[in-house]
Amino acid sequence: MRYAGILVMPAGFILTIAALLLFPAPAERLVFVLCGLAVEGLGLAVAARGMGRP
């Protein structure tokens, strides 16, 4: 599971950067940036949970 979390974190980062570049409206941009940060947080949580197991 650790590797899955490590792979998900860049996806959230790319989603955040894409939202900043593609959406001109601040409301849409904010929603997608928050979603990207949530994906990064979930990836970090999954990776951290997998660190405790060998």
N, CA and C atoms as a LAMMPS dump frame, in Angstrom:
ITEM: TIMESTEP
0
ITEM: NUMBER OF ATOMS
162
ITEM: BOX BOUNDS ff ff ff
-5.0000000000000000e+02 5.0000000000000000e+02
-5.0000000000000000e+02 5.0000000000000000e+02
-5.0000000000000000e+02 5.0000000000000000e+02
ITEM: ATOMS id mol type element x y z
1 1 1 N 0.808 -1.2 0
2 1 2 C 0 0 0
3 1 3 C 0.849 1.261 0
4 2 1 N 2.061 1.14 0.536
5 2 2 C 2.936 2.308 0.594
6 2 3 C 3.203 2.835 -0.815
7 3 1 N 3.438 1.916 -1.757
8 3 2 C 3.746 2.35 -3.117
9 3 3 C 2.537 2.989 -3.803
10 4 1 N 1.356 2.502 -3.473
11 4 2 C 0.144 3.106 -4.031
12 4 3 C 0.005 4.549 -3.564
13 5 1 N 0.276 4.788 -2.283
14 5 2 C 0.221 6.151 -1.756
15 5 3 C 1.252 7.057 -2.393
16 6 1 N 2.432 6.514 -2.622
17 6 2 C 3.497 7.311 -3.243
18 6 3 C 3.138 7.651 -4.69
19 7 1 N 2.407 6.761 -5.371
20 7 2 C 1.988 7.044 -6.743
21 7 3 C 0.813 8.009 -6.811
22 8 1 N -0.013 8.035 -5.789
23 8 2 C -1.185 8.91 -5.791
24 8 3 C -0.795 10.364 -5.508
25 9 1 N 0.237 10.578 -4.707
26 9 2 C 0.618 11.949 -4.348
27 9 3 C 0.97 12.812 -5.559
28 10 1 N 1.751 12.339 -6.526
29 10 2 C 2 13.187 -7.71
30 10 3 C 0.746 13.456 -8.525
31 11 1 N -0.2 12.538 -8.507
32 11 2 C -1.459 12.77 -9.233
33 11 3 C -2.192 13.966 -8.647
34 12 1 N -2.206 14.079 -7.338
35 12 2 C -2.831 15.238 -6.702
36 12 3 C -2.095 16.523 -7.021
37 13 1 N -0.77 16.446 -7.068
38 13 2 C 0.023 17.621 -7.406
39 13 3 C -0.258 18.068 -8.842
40 14 1 N -0.317 17.121 -9.75
41 14 2 C -0.592 17.45 -11.157
42 14 3 C -2.003 18.018 -11.307
43 15 1 N -2.959 17.47 -10.567
44 15 2 C -4.326 17.99 -10.6
45 15 3 C -4.371 19.438 -10.118
46 16 1 N -3.626 19.728 -9.073
47 16 2 C -3.584 21.095 -8.548
48 16 3 C -2.965 22.059 -9.554
49 17 1 N -1.851 21.687 -10.146
50 17 2 C -1.183 22.549 -11.129
51 17 3 C -2.067 22.738 -12.361
52 18 1 N -2.715 21.67 -12.82
53 18 2 C -3.592 21.769 -13.986
54 18 3 C -4.758 22.707 -13.701
55 19 1 N -5.307 22.642 -12.507
56 19 2 C -6.417 23.533 -12.162
57 19 3 C -5.966 24.987 -12.192
58 20 1 N -4.789 25.255 -11.676
59 20 2 C -4.288 26.637 -11.682
60 20 3 C -4.075 27.158 -13.097
61 21 1 N -3.67 26.266 -13.989
62 21 2 C -3.382 26.689 -15.357
63 21 3 C -4.621 26.736 -16.259
64 22 1 N -5.588 25.853 -16.029
65 22 2 C -6.682 25.698 -16.979
66 22 3 C -7.953 26.474 -16.646
67 23 1 N -8.25 26.686 -15.37
68 23 2 C -9.521 27.3 -15.012
69 23 3 C -9.364 28.791 -14.762
70 24 1 N -10.058 29.611 -15.536
71 24 2 C -9.961 31.058 -15.329
72 24 3 C -10.829 31.55 -14.168
73 25 1 N -11.947 30.859 -13.905
74 25 2 C -12.859 31.303 -12.842
75 25 3 C -12.309 30.894 -11.475
76 26 1 N -12.253 31.829 -10.543
77 26 2 C -11.67 31.519 -9.233
78 26 3 C -12.427 30.434 -8.462
79 27 1 N -13.742 30.352 -8.614
80 27 2 C -14.511 29.347 -7.873
81 27 3 C -14.168 27.934 -8.356
82 28 1 N -14.142 27.74 -9.673
83 28 2 C -13.78 26.433 -10.221
84 28 3 C -12.349 26.07 -9.866
85 29 1 N -11.472 27.035 -9.954
86 29 2 C -10.067 26.812 -9.633
87 29 3 C -9.915 26.38 -8.18
88 30 1 N -10.624 27.046 -7.285
89 30 2 C -10.533 26.72 -5.866
90 30 3 C -11.015 25.306 -5.587
91 31 1 N -12.115 24.908 -6.219
92 31 2 C -12.644 23.557 -6.008
93 31 3 C -11.636 22.506 -6.458
94 32 1 N -11.051 22.691 -7.614
95 32 2 C -10.107 21.699 -8.113
96 32 3 C -8.796 21.715 -7.346
97 33 1 N -8.366 22.852 -6.884
98 33 2 C -7.157 22.913 -6.054
99 33 3 C -7.403 22.179 -4.738
100 34 1 N -8.571 22.38 -4.141
101 34 2 C -8.891 21.668 -2.908
102 34 3 C -8.979 20.158 -3.141
103 35 1 N -9.534 19.753 -4.267
104 35 2 C -9.583 18.324 -4.595
105 35 3 C -8.176 17.758 -4.787
106 36 1 N -7.323 18.494 -5.45
107 36 2 C -5.945 18.053 -5.633
108 36 3 C -5.212 17.93 -4.309
109 37 1 N -5.426 18.894 -3.415
110 37 2 C -4.795 18.811 -2.099
111 37 3 C -5.351 17.636 -1.293
112 38 1 N -6.637 17.352 -1.459
113 38 2 C -7.229 16.2 -0.776
114 38 3 C -6.63 14.891 -1.29
115 39 1 N -6.425 14.804 -2.6
116 39 2 C -5.807 13.607 -3.179
117 39 3 C -4.385 13.448 -2.651
118 40 1 N -3.636 14.543 -2.57
119 40 2 C -2.293 14.467 -2.016
120 40 3 C -2.319 14.015 -0.56
121 41 1 N -3.259 14.546 0.201
122 41 2 C -3.374 14.151 1.601
123 41 3 C -3.729 12.677 1.755
124 42 1 N -4.63 12.188 0.923
125 42 2 C -4.977 10.769 0.97
126 42 3 C -3.783 9.895 0.596
127 43 1 N -3.039 10.318 -0.406
128 43 2 C -1.838 9.566 -0.788
129 43 3 C -0.814 9.552 0.33
130 44 1 N -0.659 10.68 1.007
131 44 2 C 0.274 10.75 2.129
132 44 3 C -0.189 9.846 3.271
133 45 1 N -1.491 9.839 3.533
134 45 2 C -2.017 8.987 4.602
135 45 3 C -1.815 7.506 4.288
136 46 1 N -2.061 7.122 3.041
137 46 2 C -1.875 5.72 2.644
138 46 3 C -0.394 5.343 2.723
139 47 1 N 0.476 6.23 2.28
140 47 2 C 1.908 5.95 2.343
141 47 3 C 2.385 5.861 3.791
142 48 1 N 1.906 6.737 4.646
143 48 2 C 2.319 6.718 6.046
144 48 3 C 1.794 5.47 6.749
145 49 1 N 0.587 5.052 6.387
146 49 2 C 0.034 3.829 6.976
147 49 3 C 0.815 2.601 6.556
148 50 1 N 1.325 2.621 5.334
149 50 2 C 2.105 1.488 4.841
150 50 3 C 3.509 1.444 5.398
151 51 1 N 3.995 2.523 5.968
152 51 2 C 5.353 2.551 6.532
153 51 3 C 5.47 1.691 7.779
154 52 1 N 4.381 1.523 8.513
155 52 2 C 4.431 0.764 9.746
156 52 3 C 4.531 -0.742 9.512
157 53 1 N 4.242 -1.172 8.306
158 53 2 C 4.282 -2.605 8.003
159 53 3 C 5.521 -2.933 7.2
160 54 1 N 6.109 -4.08 7.443
161 54 2 C 7.324 -4.456 6.678
162 54 3 C 7.055 -4.848 5.257
